[in-house]
Amino acid sequence: MGHVIGVVTDPAHRRPGHSRAIMRALLDWFREREAARVDLYASTEGEPLYRALGFDDHPDPALCRRP
C-alpha cells in the first residue's frame, strides 16, 4: 500500500507540470513494487490533477486521532 501525504509546489514554479511529473514517477514506483492501493489527501486545488491520474473517492472514511 502506498500513501502520499502531500505534494507542494512553490507558487513561483506552478503550472509547468512539476507535480504531474512527480506523481507519475511516484505511481510508477508504487506499481513496480506491486502496491495494491495508493491513498492520498488532496487539496481542493490539487484534486483535478489527482483525478486525472486515476484517483477516485474511496468508500472507507479517513480517521485521525491526536493525543
Distance bins in CASP14 RR format, pairs under 12 A and 6 or more apart:
PFRMAT RR
TARGET T0000
AUTHOR 0000-0000-0000
RMODE 2
METHOD distances of the structure
MODEL  1
1 30 0 0 0 0 1 0 0 0 0 0 0
1 33 0 0 0 0 0 1 0 0 0 0 0
1 34 0 0 0 0 0 1 0 0 0 0 0
1 35 1 0 1 0 0 0 0 0 0 0 0
1 36 1 0 0 1 0 0 0 0 0 0 0
1 37 1 0 1 0 0 0 0 0 0 0 0
1 38 1 0 0 1 0 0 0 0 0 0 0
1 39 1 0 0 1 0 0 0 0 0 0 0
1 40 0 0 0 0 0 1 0 0 0 0 0
2 26 0 0 0 0 1 0 0 0 0 0 0
2 27 0 0 0 0 1 0 0 0 0 0 0
2 29 0 0 0 0 1 0 0 0 0 0 0
2 30 1 0 1 0 0 0 0 0 0 0 0
2 31 0 0 0 0 0 1 0 0 0 0 0
2 33 0 0 0 0 1 0 0 0 0 0 0
2 34 0 0 0 0 0 1 0 0 0 0 0
2 35 1 0 1 0 0 0 0 0 0 0 0
2 36 0 0 0 0 1 0 0 0 0 0 0
2 37 1 0 0 1 0 0 0 0 0 0 0
2 38 1 0 1 0 0 0 0 0 0 0 0
2 39 1 0 0 1 0 0 0 0 0 0 0
2 40 0 0 0 0 1 0 0 0 0 0 0
3 26 0 0 0 0 0 1 0 0 0 0 0
3 30 0 0 0 0 1 0 0 0 0 0 0
3 35 0 0 0 0 1 0 0 0 0 0 0
3 37 0 0 0 0 1 0 0 0 0 0 0
3 38 1 0 0 1 0 0 0 0 0 0 0
3 39 1 0 1 0 0 0 0 0 0 0 0
3 40 1 0 0 1 0 0 0 0 0 0 0
3 41 0 0 0 0 1 0 0 0 0 0 0
3 62 0 0 0 0 0 1 0 0 0 0 0
4 19 0 0 0 0 0 1 0 0 0 0 0
4 22 0 0 0 0 1 0 0 0 0 0 0
4 23 1 0 0 1 0 0 0 0 0 0 0
4 25 0 0 0 0 0 1 0 0 0 0 0
4 26 1 0 0 1 0 0 0 0 0 0 0
4 27 0 0 0 0 1 0 0 0 0 0 0
4 29 0 0 0 0 0 1 0 0 0 0 0
4 30 0 0 0 0 1 0 0 0 0 0 0
4 35 0 0 0 0 0 1 0 0 0 0 0
4 37 0 0 0 0 0 1 0 0 0 0 0
4 38 1 0 0 1 0 0 0 0 0 0 0
4 39 1 0 0 1 0 0 0 0 0 0 0
4 40 1 1 0 0 0 0 0 0 0 0 0
4 41 1 0 0 1 0 0 0 0 0 0 0
4 42 0 0 0 0 1 0 0 0 0 0 0
4 43 0 0 0 0 0 1 0 0 0 0 0
4 46 0 0 0 0 0 1 0 0 0 0 0
4 49 0 0 0 0 0 1 0 0 0 0 0
4 50 0 0 0 0 1 0 0 0 0 0 0
4 53 0 0 0 0 0 1 0 0 0 0 0
4 55 0 0 0 0 1 0 0 0 0 0 0
5 26 0 0 0 0 0 1 0 0 0 0 0
5 38 0 0 0 0 0 1 0 0 0 0 0
5 39 0 0 0 0 1 0 0 0 0 0 0
5 40 1 0 0 1 0 0 0 0 0 0 0
5 41 1 0 0 1 0 0 0 0 0 0 0
5 42 0 0 0 0 0 1 0 0 0 0 0
5 43 0 0 0 0 0 1 0 0 0 0 0
6 19 0 0 0 0 1 0 0 0 0 0 0
6 22 0 0 0 0 0 1 0 0 0 0 0
6 23 0 0 0 0 0 1 0 0 0 0 0
6 26 0 0 0 0 0 1 0 0 0 0 0
6 39 0 0 0 0 0 1 0 0 0 0 0
6 40 1 0 0 1 0 0 0 0 0 0 0
6 41 1 0 0 1 0 0 0 0 0 0 0
6 42 0 0 0 0 1 0 0 0 0 0 0
6 43 0 0 0 0 1 0 0 0 0 0 0
6 45 0 0 0 0 0 1 0 0 0 0 0
6 46 0 0 0 0 1 0 0 0 0 0 0
6 49 0 0 0 0 0 1 0 0 0 0 0
6 50 0 0 0 0 0 1 0 0 0 0 0
7 14 0 0 0 0 0 1 0 0 0 0 0
7 17 0 0 0 0 0 1 0 0 0 0 0
7 18 0 0 0 0 1 0 0 0 0 0 0
7 19 1 0 1 0 0 0 0 0 0 0 0
7 20 0 0 0 0 1 0 0 0 0 0 0
7 21 0 0 0 0 0 1 0 0 0 0 0
7 22 1 0 0 1 0 0 0 0 0 0 0
7 23 1 0 0 1 0 0 0 0 0 0 0
7 24 0 0 0 0 0 1 0 0 0 0 0
7 25 0 0 0 0 0 1 0 0 0 0 0
7 26 0 0 0 0 1 0 0 0 0 0 0
7 27 0 0 0 0 0 1 0 0 0 0 0
7 40 0 0 0 0 1 0 0 0 0 0 0
7 41 0 0 0 0 0 1 0 0 0 0 0
7 42 0 0 0 0 1 0 0 0 0 0 0
7 43 0 0 0 0 1 0 0 0 0 0 0
7 45 0 0 0 0 0 1 0 0 0 0 0
7 46 1 0 0 1 0 0 0 0 0 0 0
7 47 0 0 0 0 0 1 0 0 0 0 0
7 49 0 0 0 0 1 0 0 0 0 0 0
7 50 0 0 0 0 1 0 0 0 0 0 0
7 53 0 0 0 0 0 1 0 0 0 0 0
7 55 0 0 0 0 0 1 0 0 0 0 0
8 14 0 0 0 0 0 1 0 0 0 0 0
8 18 0 0 0 0 0 1 0 0 0 0 0
8 19 0 0 0 0 1 0 0 0 0 0 0
8 22 0 0 0 0 0 1 0 0 0 0 0
8 43 0 0 0 0 1 0 0 0 0 0 0
8 45 0 0 0 0 0 1 0 0 0 0 0
8 46 0 0 0 0 0 1 0 0 0 0 0
9 15 0 0 0 0 1 0 0 0 0 0 0
9 16 0 0 0 0 1 0 0 0 0 0 0
9 17 0 0 0 0 1 0 0 0 0 0 0
9 18 1 0 1 0 0 0 0 0 0 0 0
9 19 1 0 1 0 0 0 0 0 0 0 0
9 20 0 0 0 0 0 1 0 0 0 0 0
9 21 0 0 0 0 0 1 0 0 0 0 0
9 22 0 0 0 0 1 0 0 0 0 0 0
9 23 0 0 0 0 0 1 0 0 0 0 0
9 43 0 0 0 0 0 1 0 0 0 0 0
9 45 0 0 0 0 0 1 0 0 0 0 0
9 46 0 0 0 0 1 0 0 0 0 0 0
9 49 0 0 0 0 0 1 0 0 0 0 0
10 16 0 0 0 0 0 1 0 0 0 0 0
10 18 0 0 0 0 1 0 0 0 0 0 0
10 19 0 0 0 0 0 1 0 0 0 0 0
11 18 0 0 0 0 0 1 0 0 0 0 0
11 45 0 0 0 0 0 1 0 0 0 0 0
12 18 0 0 0 0 0 1 0 0 0 0 0
13 19 0 0 0 0 1 0 0 0 0 0 0
13 21 0 0 0 0 0 1 0 0 0 0 0
13 22 0 0 0 0 0 1 0 0 0 0 0
14 20 0 0 0 0 0 1 0 0 0 0 0
14 45 0 0 0 0 1 0 0 0 0 0 0
14 46 0 0 0 0 0 1 0 0 0 0 0
14 49 0 0 0 0 0 1 0 0 0 0 0
15 45 0 0 0 0 0 1 0 0 0 0 0
15 49 0 0 0 0 0 1 0 0 0 0 0
16 22 0 0 0 0 0 1 0 0 0 0 0
17 23 0 0 0 0 1 0 0 0 0 0 0
17 24 0 0 0 0 1 0 0 0 0 0 0
17 25 0 0 0 0 0 1 0 0 0 0 0
17 46 0 0 0 0 0 1 0 0 0 0 0
17 49 0 0 0 0 1 0 0 0 0 0 0
17 52 0 0 0 0 0 1 0 0 0 0 0
17 53 0 0 0 0 0 1 0 0 0 0 0
18 24 0 0 0 0 0 1 0 0 0 0 0
18 25 0 0 0 0 0 1 0 0 0 0 0
18 49 0 0 0 0 0 1 0 0 0 0 0
19 25 0 0 0 0 0 1 0 0 0 0 0
19 26 0 0 0 0 0 1 0 0 0 0 0
19 40 0 0 0 0 0 1 0 0 0 0 0
19 42 0 0 0 0 0 1 0 0 0 0 0
19 43 0 0 0 0 0 1 0 0 0 0 0
19 45 0 0 0 0 0 1 0 0 0 0 0
19 46 1 0 0 1 0 0 0 0 0 0 0
19 47 0 0 0 0 0 1 0 0 0 0 0
19 48 0 0 0 0 0 1 0 0 0 0 0
19 49 1 0 0 1 0 0 0 0 0 0 0
19 50 0 0 0 0 1 0 0 0 0 0 0
19 52 0 0 0 0 0 1 0 0 0 0 0
19 53 0 0 0 0 1 0 0 0 0 0 0
20 26 0 0 0 0 0 1 0 0 0 0 0
20 27 0 0 0 0 0 1 0 0 0 0 0
20 46 0 0 0 0 0 1 0 0 0 0 0
20 48 0 0 0 0 0 1 0 0 0 0 0
20 49 1 0 0 1 0 0 0 0 0 0 0
20 50 0 0 0 0 1 0 0 0 0 0 0
20 52 0 0 0 0 1 0 0 0 0 0 0
20 53 1 0 0 1 0 0 0 0 0 0 0
21 27 0 0 0 0 0 1 0 0 0 0 0
21 28 0 0 0 0 0 1 0 0 0 0 0
21 49 0 0 0 0 0 1 0 0 0 0 0
21 53 0 0 0 0 0 1 0 0 0 0 0
22 28 0 0 0 0 0 1 0 0 0 0 0
22 29 0 0 0 0 0 1 0 0 0 0 0
22 49 0 0 0 0 0 1 0 0 0 0 0
22 53 0 0 0 0 0 1 0 0 0 0 0
23 29 0 0 0 0 0 1 0 0 0 0 0
23 30 0 0 0 0 0 1 0 0 0 0 0
23 38 0 0 0 0 1 0 0 0 0 0 0
23 40 0 0 0 0 1 0 0 0 0 0 0
23 42 0 0 0 0 0 1 0 0 0 0 0
23 46 0 0 0 0 0 1 0 0 0 0 0
23 49 1 0 0 1 0 0 0 0 0 0 0
23 50 1 0 0 1 0 0 0 0 0 0 0
23 51 0 0 0 0 0 1 0 0 0 0 0
23 52 0 0 0 0 1 0 0 0 0 0 0
23 53 1 0 1 0 0 0 0 0 0 0 0
23 54 0 0 0 0 0 1 0 0 0 0 0
23 55 0 0 0 0 1 0 0 0 0 0 0
24 30 0 0 0 0 0 1 0 0 0 0 0
24 31 0 0 0 0 0 1 0 0 0 0 0
24 49 0 0 0 0 0 1 0 0 0 0 0
24 50 0 0 0 0 0 1 0 0 0 0 0
24 52 0 0 0 0 0 1 0 0 0 0 0
24 53 1 0 0 1 0 0 0 0 0 0 0
24 54 0 0 0 0 0 1 0 0 0 0 0
25 31 0 0 0 0 0 1 0 0 0 0 0
25 32 0 0 0 0 0 1 0 0 0 0 0
25 53 0 0 0 0 0 1 0 0 0 0 0
26 32 0 0 0 0 0 1 0 0 0 0 0
26 33 0 0 0 0 0 1 0 0 0 0 0
26 35 0 0 0 0 0 1 0 0 0 0 0
26 38 0 0 0 0 1 0 0 0 0 0 0
26 40 0 0 0 0 1 0 0 0 0 0 0
26 50 0 0 0 0 0 1 0 0 0 0 0
26 53 0 0 0 0 1 0 0 0 0 0 0
27 33 0 0 0 0 0 1 0 0 0 0 0
27 35 0 0 0 0 1 0 0 0 0 0 0
27 37 0 0 0 0 0 1 0 0 0 0 0
27 38 1 0 0 1 0 0 0 0 0 0 0
27 40 0 0 0 0 0 1 0 0 0 0 0
27 49 0 0 0 0 0 1 0 0 0 0 0
27 50 0 0 0 0 0 1 0 0 0 0 0
27 52 0 0 0 0 0 1 0 0 0 0 0
27 53 1 0 0 1 0 0 0 0 0 0 0
27 54 0 0 0 0 1 0 0 0 0 0 0
27 55 0 0 0 0 1 0 0 0 0 0 0
28 35 0 0 0 0 0 1 0 0 0 0 0
28 38 0 0 0 0 0 1 0 0 0 0 0
28 53 0 0 0 0 0 1 0 0 0 0 0
29 35 0 0 0 0 1 0 0 0 0 0 0
29 38 0 0 0 0 1 0 0 0 0 0 0
30 36 0 0 0 0 1 0 0 0 0 0 0
30 37 0 0 0 0 1 0 0 0 0 0 0
30 38 1 0 1 0 0 0 0 0 0 0 0
30 39 0 0 0 0 0 1 0 0 0 0 0
30 40 0 0 0 0 0 1 0 0 0 0 0
30 53 0 0 0 0 0 1 0 0 0 0 0
31 37 0 0 0 0 0 1 0 0 0 0 0
31 38 0 0 0 0 1 0 0 0 0 0 0
37 55 0 0 0 0 0 1 0 0 0 0 0
37 56 0 0 0 0 0 1 0 0 0 0 0
37 58 0 0 0 0 1 0 0 0 0 0 0
37 60 0 0 0 0 0 1 0 0 0 0 0
38 50 0 0 0 0 1 0 0 0 0 0 0
38 53 0 0 0 0 1 0 0 0 0 0 0
38 54 0 0 0 0 1 0 0 0 0 0 0
38 55 1 0 0 1 0 0 0 0 0 0 0
38 56 0 0 0 0 0 1 0 0 0 0 0
38 58 0 0 0 0 0 1 0 0 0 0 0
39 50 0 0 0 0 0 1 0 0 0 0 0
39 55 0 0 0 0 1 0 0 0 0 0 0
39 56 0 0 0 0 0 1 0 0 0 0 0
39 57 0 0 0 0 0 1 0 0 0 0 0
39 58 1 0 0 1 0 0 0 0 0 0 0
39 60 0 0 0 0 1 0 0 0 0 0 0
39 62 0 0 0 0 1 0 0 0 0 0 0
40 46 0 0 0 0 1 0 0 0 0 0 0
40 47 0 0 0 0 0 1 0 0 0 0 0
40 49 0 0 0 0 0 1 0 0 0 0 0
40 50 1 0 0 1 0 0 0 0 0 0 0
40 51 0 0 0 0 0 1 0 0 0 0 0
40 53 0 0 0 0 1 0 0 0 0 0 0
40 54 0 0 0 0 0 1 0 0 0 0 0
40 55 1 0 0 1 0 0 0 0 0 0 0
40 56 0 0 0 0 0 1 0 0 0 0 0
40 58 0 0 0 0 0 1 0 0 0 0 0
40 62 0 0 0 0 0 1 0 0 0 0 0
41 47 0 0 0 0 0 1 0 0 0 0 0
41 50 0 0 0 0 1 0 0 0 0 0 0
41 55 0 0 0 0 0 1 0 0 0 0 0
41 58 0 0 0 0 0 1 0 0 0 0 0
41 62 1 0 0 1 0 0 0 0 0 0 0
41 64 0 0 0 0 0 1 0 0 0 0 0
42 48 0 0 0 0 1 0 0 0 0 0 0
42 49 0 0 0 0 1 0 0 0 0 0 0
42 50 1 0 1 0 0 0 0 0 0 0 0
42 51 0 0 0 0 1 0 0 0 0 0 0
42 52 0 0 0 0 0 1 0 0 0 0 0
42 53 0 0 0 0 0 1 0 0 0 0 0
42 54 0 0 0 0 0 1 0 0 0 0 0
42 55 1 0 0 1 0 0 0 0 0 0 0
42 56 0 0 0 0 0 1 0 0 0 0 0
42 57 0 0 0 0 0 1 0 0 0 0 0
42 58 0 0 0 0 0 1 0 0 0 0 0
42 62 0 0 0 0 0 1 0 0 0 0 0
43 49 0 0 0 0 1 0 0 0 0 0 0
43 50 0 0 0 0 1 0 0 0 0 0 0
44 50 0 0 0 0 0 1 0 0 0 0 0
44 51 0 0 0 0 0 1 0 0 0 0 0
46 52 0 0 0 0 1 0 0 0 0 0 0
46 53 0 0 0 0 0 1 0 0 0 0 0
46 55 0 0 0 0 0 1 0 0 0 0 0
47 53 0 0 0 0 0 1 0 0 0 0 0
47 54 0 0 0 0 0 1 0 0 0 0 0
47 55 0 0 0 0 1 0 0 0 0 0 0
47 56 0 0 0 0 0 1 0 0 0 0 0
47 57 0 0 0 0 0 1 0 0 0 0 0
48 54 0 0 0 0 0 1 0 0 0 0 0
48 55 0 0 0 0 0 1 0 0 0 0 0
49 55 0 0 0 0 1 0 0 0 0 0 0
50 56 0 0 0 0 1 0 0 0 0 0 0
50 57 0 0 0 0 0 1 0 0 0 0 0
50 58 0 0 0 0 0 1 0 0 0 0 0
51 57 0 0 0 0 1 0 0 0 0 0 0
END
